[in-house]
Amino acid sequence: MTAPPQVPGGIDAQPEAIVAGIEAKAIQGRSLRQIAWIRLKRDKVALAGGAIIVLLILIAISALLLDRVFGVLNPNAFHQELIDTETLAPKGFFGGMSGEHPLGVEPVNGRDLLVRVYAGSWISLLVASGATLLSVLIGTTLGIIAGYFGGWIDALIARLMDIFLAFPLLVFAIALAGVIPDTAFGLSGDTLRIALLIFIIGFFNWPYIGRIVRGQTISLREREFVDAARSLGARSSWVLMRELLPNLAAPILVYATLLIPTNILFEAALSFLGVGIRPPTATWGGMLADAVKFYTLPHFMLWPGLAIFITVLAFNLFGDGLRDALDPRGR
């Protein structure tokens, strides 16, 4: 049996001597942000999803620069020499896969699939991110106002949410995108279509995050720190911006990361139906729509579908991990 550690100075030593003799490291407090980061680092799946998201963002930015800024990327270059004149199918193994065309080429025209998937990445991420930002701004503003003030304001905004949730968004998007001319609001071409998609998707999806913010605000408005701010004479705008909004940042951030993949799928669906970005601009949904005509060539729809699948999965995994990291009641 080991002897207990000897304290310098013995039993009669003064407290200062005992404290000086024992080497102890001071306990450092951690902020909520540091605690969330520590919890997130333990989730390897969420970190993998976050790494894929960063990679996808870098790919989208580089594709945008090469395509629209420098003009060195040509996703519409034809390679008719790689197409069989009788079957109109690509020559070679699995859709013409080769060193020059790793993912093969499209039927009929021979456009490189890798270049088109690469060029279509920035449109999907830009539309999804812009629509999510618009939904977050509208939903957060109306949700926090409804939850804080209550009464007839809450009733009015709640009924407005019900109307938007019952609205046939897909049908309206198809109708609206079909009647917009080629030039409107000072925009034209792909710029107009991208702005239109961001507005349609973002404006009609805000009630989902608005309900979450409203419910959280109702539970927070009766807390002690809100009562303390009111008792000190703080205005409603101060309470909303300085007291409630910082406490709503975590659920807003989590829901935004989960809303982005939903918007990516919605943009792909609109492009698939022919009311999104118009050809010949490369988009993942448009490539899937073109692949329907050649269902006997699986490689044609495999690569854009796989790009959508990886992007949506990465955002969902990272969003789930972020939700667990920011949950104070989680283990």
Residue pairs with C-beta under 8 A, 6 or more apart in sequence:
7 13
7 18
7 21
7 22
8 17
8 18
8 20
8 21
9 17
9 18
9 21
13 21
30 38
32 328
36 250
36 325
36 326
37 325
39 324
39 325
39 330
40 46
40 47
40 321
40 322
40 325
41 47
43 321
43 324
43 325
45 317
45 321
46 317
46 318
46 320
46 321
46 322
46 324
46 325
47 321
48 317
49 313
49 314
49 315
49 316
49 317
49 318
49 321
50 314
50 318
50 321
52 310
52 314
53 314
53 315
53 318
56 121
56 125
56 310
56 311
56 314
57 125
59 118
59 121
60 121
60 122
60 124
60 125
60 126
61 122
63 73
63 118
63 119
63 120
63 121
63 122
64 122
64 126
66 72
66 73
67 73
67 75
67 119
67 122
73 115
73 118
73 119
74 115
75 111
75 112
75 115
75 116
75 118
75 119
75 120
75 282
76 111
76 280
76 282
77 111
77 112
77 115
78 109
78 110
78 111
79 101
79 105
79 109
79 110
79 111
79 112
80 109
80 110
81 110
82 90
82 91
82 92
82 96
82 101
82 105
82 110
83 89
83 90
83 91
83 105
83 107
83 108
83 109
83 110
84 90
84 91
88 107
88 108
89 95
89 107
89 294
89 297
90 96
90 104
90 105
90 106
90 107
90 110
90 297
92 98
92 104
94 104
94 299
95 103
95 104
95 105
95 113
95 297
95 299
95 300
96 104
96 105
96 110
97 103
97 104
97 299
101 112
101 113
101 114
102 114
103 112
103 113
103 114
103 117
103 299
103 303
104 113
104 299
104 303
105 111
105 112
105 113
106 113
106 116
106 290
106 300
107 294
107 297
107 300
113 287
113 299
113 300
113 303
114 303
115 282
116 282
116 287
116 304
117 282
117 284
117 287
117 303
117 304
117 307
119 282
120 282
120 283
120 284
120 286
120 287
120 304
120 307
121 284
121 307
123 190
123 194
123 267
123 277
123 281
123 282
123 283
124 264
124 267
124 268
124 283
124 284
124 285
124 308
124 311
125 264
125 311
126 194
127 194
127 197
127 198
127 201
127 263
127 264
127 267
128 201
128 260
128 261
128 263
128 264
128 267
129 260
130 194
130 198
130 202
131 197
131 198
131 201
131 202
131 205
131 263
131 266
131 267
132 202
132 256
132 259
132 260
132 263
133 202
134 198
134 199
134 202
134 203
134 206
135 201
135 202
135 203
135 205
135 206
135 208
135 209
135 259
136 206
136 209
136 252
136 256
136 259
138 202
138 203
138 206
138 210
139 206
139 207
139 208
139 209
139 210
139 212
139 213
140 209
140 210
140 213
140 245
140 248
140 252
142 157
142 160
142 161
142 206
142 210
143 157
143 209
143 210
143 211
143 212
143 213
143 214
143 217
144 213
144 214
144 217
144 240
144 244
144 245
144 248
145 153
145 157
145 240
146 153
146 154
146 157
146 158
146 210
146 214
146 217
147 154
147 213
147 214
147 215
147 216
147 217
147 218
147 220
147 221
148 217
148 221
148 236
148 239
148 240
148 244
149 236
150 218
154 214
157 210
157 214
158 214
160 207
161 207
161 210
161 211
162 207
164 204
164 206
164 207
165 207
165 208
167 204
169 200
169 204
169 205
170 269
172 200
172 204
173 200
173 201
173 204
173 270
173 275
174 270
174 273
174 275
176 196
176 200
177 193
177 196
177 197
177 200
177 270
177 275
177 276
178 275
180 192
180 196
182 188
182 189
182 192
183 192
184 192
185 192
185 195
187 195
190 277
190 278
190 281
193 276
193 277
193 278
194 277
197 267
197 270
197 276
197 277
201 263
201 266
201 267
202 263
205 259
205 262
205 263
208 255
208 259
209 252
209 255
209 256
209 259
212 251
212 252
212 255
213 248
213 251
213 252
216 247
216 248
216 251
217 244
217 248
220 226
220 244
220 247
220 248
221 244
225 243
226 239
226 243
226 244
229 238
229 239
229 242
229 243
230 239
234 242
234 243
250 326
251 326
253 322
253 326
254 319
254 322
254 323
254 326
257 315
257 318
257 319
257 322
258 315
258 316
258 319
258 320
258 323
260 315
261 311
261 312
261 313
261 315
261 316
261 319
264 308
264 311
264 312
264 315
265 308
265 312
267 276
267 283
267 285
268 276
268 283
268 284
268 285
268 288
268 308
269 285
270 276
270 285
271 277
271 283
271 284
271 285
271 286
271 288
271 289
272 285
272 286
272 288
272 289
273 289
274 289
276 283
276 285
276 286
277 283
277 286
279 286
279 290
284 304
284 305
284 307
284 308
285 304
285 308
287 300
287 301
287 303
287 304
288 301
288 304
288 305
290 300
291 297
291 300
291 301
291 304
292 301
294 300
295 301
324 330
